[in-house]
C-alpha cells in the first residue's frame, strides 16, 4: 500500500540483522521472542520482549540482535513520507522510543471494542498512529475510516468482510485497508481477538463512519 509497508521480520536464534530506516519512519511490534535493538554504534540499546512497541525516525541505522535460543518475530511497518518537524508539537529531531503495551492505558472504541496507543505524533511517531486493538465476540456494523491502514492479527479467529467477500483470519493474518473501504472485522471465536495496526494520517482508531458518513462513535469528527 502506498505510504505503508508491512513486513514480518523473523530473527533467527543467535543472529543479528542490520537495518536502516532511510527517509521513512518505522513502527515495530515484538510478537514473540526476546532480544535487543542497538542504534548506530550500539551505545543506545533497547530491550525487546513480547508486546514491546518501538518507534524509529528517519535516518536511523539499527541492529536487531537475538541472542536467545528461540526465534524472535517482529511486525515492522515502514511509513513513507515522514511529516515535517513540528507536527504534534514536537520540534526536536526524531528519536527512538520503546514502550511496553502493558504500561499503556486502554481507551474505548466502538461496539465494546478498545485499544491502546503504542505511538502517535504526541509520542514520537510523526506521520501515523500505531495501536493494538481488542475485539470482543460480536460483529460490528459495516463502517469505514478516512485513513489507510495495515493490520496484523495477534490472537483469535475471525473474518474480514469487504466488497462482498469474506476472508478467514487467524494469528499471523495481514490486512491492507485503503481509506474509505467499507468493511467489518468480525471475531468468530470464543475469546477476544487482538490486532496490531498502523494507520496514516494519524488520529484516533475510534474515528469510524457508517456507509452514509454518520460517525459510528461520538468521539469521531464529522466529515
C-alpha positions in Angstrom: 0.0 0.0 0.0 1.3 3.5 -0.9 2.8 5.1 2.2 2.6 2.0 4.4 4.7 -1.2 4.0 4.1 -4.0 6.5 6.7 -6.8 6.9 7.1 -9.6 9.4 10.7 -9.9 10.4 12.0 -13.3 11.6 15.2 -13.1 13.6 16.8 -16.5 14.0 18.4 -17.6 17.3 21.9 -16.2 17.9 21.7 -13.7 15.0 22.0 -10.0 14.2 20.2 -8.1 11.5 21.2 -4.6 10.4 18.6 -2.2 9.1 18.2 1.4 8.0 15.0 3.5 8.1 16.2 5.7 5.3 13.7 8.5 4.7 10.9 6.6 6.3 9.7 6.2 9.9 9.3 2.7 11.3 6.9 1.2 13.9 8.0 -2.2 15.3 6.0 -4.6 17.5 7.5 -7.7 19.0 5.2 -10.6 18.6 7.5 -13.4 20.0 11.0 -13.8 21.4 13.5 -11.7 23.3 16.4 -9.6 22.1 17.8 -6.1 21.8 17.7 -3.2 19.4 21.0 -1.3 19.1 21.2 2.1 17.5 24.2 3.3 15.4 27.3 2.1 17.0 25.4 0.1 19.7 25.7 2.5 22.7 22.0 3.3 22.6 20.2 0.0 23.4 16.6 -1.0 23.9 15.5 -4.4 25.3 12.9 -6.2 23.2 10.3 -8.6 24.6 6.9 -9.7 23.5 4.4 -6.8 23.2 7.0 -4.1 23.1 6.5 -1.3 20.5 9.4 0.7 19.1 9.3 3.9 17.1 12.2 4.8 14.8 12.6 8.1 13.0 14.1 8.8 9.5 17.8 8.3 9.1 18.2 5.7 11.9 20.6 2.8 11.4 20.0 0.0 13.9 20.6 -3.7 14.6 18.2 -6.3 15.8 20.0 -8.9 18.0 18.6 -12.2 19.1 21.0 -13.9 21.4 18.4 -16.3 22.7 17.7 -19.9 21.6 14.2 -19.2 20.2 13.3 -17.1 17.1 12.2 -13.5 17.5 9.2 -12.3 15.4 8.6 -8.6 14.8 5.9 -6.8 12.8 7.6 -3.9 11.1 5.7 -1.1 9.3 7.6 1.5 7.2 5.8 4.8 7.0 7.0 6.7 3.9 6.7 10.5 3.6 7.6 11.4 7.2 5.8 14.5 8.4 8.0 17.6 9.0 9.3 18.6 12.4 6.8 20.4 14.5 3.9 18.0 13.9 2.3 17.1 17.2 4.1 20.0 18.9 7.5 18.4 18.6 10.4 20.4 17.1 13.2 18.1 18.2 14.8 15.6 15.9 13.1 12.2 15.8 14.3 9.7 18.4 13.8 6.0 19.1 11.2 5.2 21.7 10.3 1.8 23.1 7.1 1.3 25.0 5.6 -1.8 26.7 1.9 -2.5 25.8 1.1 -3.4 29.5 2.1 0.1 30.6 -0.3 1.9 28.3 -3.9 2.9 29.2 -6.8 1.3 27.3 -9.3 3.6 25.6 -12.8 2.8 24.3 -13.7 2.4 20.6 -16.9 1.2 19.0 -19.1 -1.9 19.8 -17.4 -2.6 23.2 -14.0 -2.5 21.4 -11.0 -0.9 23.0 -7.4 0.0 22.0 -4.1 1.0 23.4 -1.9 3.6 21.5 1.7 2.5 21.1 2.8 5.6 19.3 1.4 8.7 17.6 2.6 12.3 16.9 2.5 13.1 20.7 4.9 10.2 21.5 7.4 10.4 18.6 5.7 8.8 15.5 5.1 11.9 13.5 3.2 10.5 10.4 1.0 7.7 11.7 -0.7 6.1 14.7 0.4 2.7 16.0 -2.0 0.8 18.2 -3.2 -2.6 19.5 -7.0 -3.2 19.2 -9.2 -5.6 21.2 -12.3 -7.1 19.5 -14.9 -9.0 21.5 -17.0 -11.9 20.2 -19.5 -9.6 18.4 -19.8 -8.3 14.8 -19.6 -4.6 14.4 -21.8 -2.8 11.8 -20.1 -2.1 8.4 -18.1 1.1 8.5 -15.1 2.9 7.0 -12.2 5.0 8.1 -10.6 8.1 6.4 -7.1 6.7 6.8 -5.0 4.0 5.1 -4.3 1.1 7.5 -2.3 -2.1 7.7 -3.3 -4.8 10.2 -1.7 -7.9 11.7 -3.8 -10.4 13.7 -2.1 -11.3 17.0 -4.7 -13.6 18.6 -8.1 -15.1 17.9 -10.1 -16.3 15.0 -12.4 -14.2 12.8 -13.5 -13.0 9.4 -12.8 -9.8 7.3 -15.8 -8.7 5.3 -15.3 -6.1 2.5 -16.5 -5.6 -1.1 -19.0 -8.5 -0.9 -16.3 -11.1 0.0 -15.3 -12.7 3.3 -11.8 -13.8 4.3 -11.0 -16.0 7.2 -8.5 -14.6 9.8 -6.2 -16.1 12.4 -2.9 -15.3 14.1 -0.4 -14.0 11.6 -3.1 -12.8 9.1 -2.2 -9.5 7.4 -4.7 -6.9 6.0 -4.3 -3.8 3.8 -7.2 -1.5 4.2 -7.3 1.6 1.9 -9.1 4.7 3.2 -12.9 4.7 2.9 -13.2 1.0 2.3 -16.5 -0.2 3.8 -15.7 -3.3 5.9 -16.2 -5.2 9.0 -13.7 -7.2 11.1 -15.7 -9.9 12.9 -14.5 -12.1 15.8 -15.9 -15.6 15.2 -14.1 -17.3 18.1 -14.8 -17.7 21.7 -12.1 -15.5 23.0 -11.1 -11.8 22.5 -9.3 -11.1 19.2 -6.3 -8.8 19.2 -4.6 -7.0 16.4 -1.7 -4.5 15.9 -2.1 -1.9 13.3 -0.6 1.3 11.9 -2.6 4.0 10.0 -1.9 7.3 8.3 -2.6 10.1 8.5 -2.6 9.8 12.3 -5.6 10.2 14.5 -7.9 8.1 16.7 -8.7 4.4 16.0 -12.2 5.3 17.2 -12.7 7.6 14.1 -15.1 5.3 12.2 -18.1 6.1 10.0 -21.1 4.2 8.8 -21.5 3.8 5.0 -23.7 7.0 4.9 -20.9 9.0 6.6 -22.5 9.2 10.0 -19.9 8.9 12.8 -20.0 5.5 14.4 -18.8 6.8 17.7 -19.4 10.1 19.5 -15.7 10.9 19.5 -15.3 10.8 15.7 -15.2 14.2 13.9 -17.8 14.8 11.3 -16.8 14.6 7.6 
